[in-house]
Amino acid sequence: MVMTITEECISCGACEPECPVEGISEGDTIYMIDAGICVECEGHYDTQQCVDICPVDGAIIHA
């Protein structure tokens, strides 16, 4: 299961530099996670860094 960014995203950009596989990019209205490369930080960190850094609860969830 990969992570996804919901409409709750405020487009602050905090998550983008935290992704170890550079799978987060700015979309038209919110940031997007590329499901094809998201590894949920496995092999890099113990927790999902995008979720940890996101200031909005529920903006980044399991897809």
Secondary structure, 3 states (H helix, E strand, C coil): CCEEECCCCCCCCCCHHHCCCCCEEECCCCEEECCCCCCCCCCCCCCCHHHHHCCCCCCEEEC
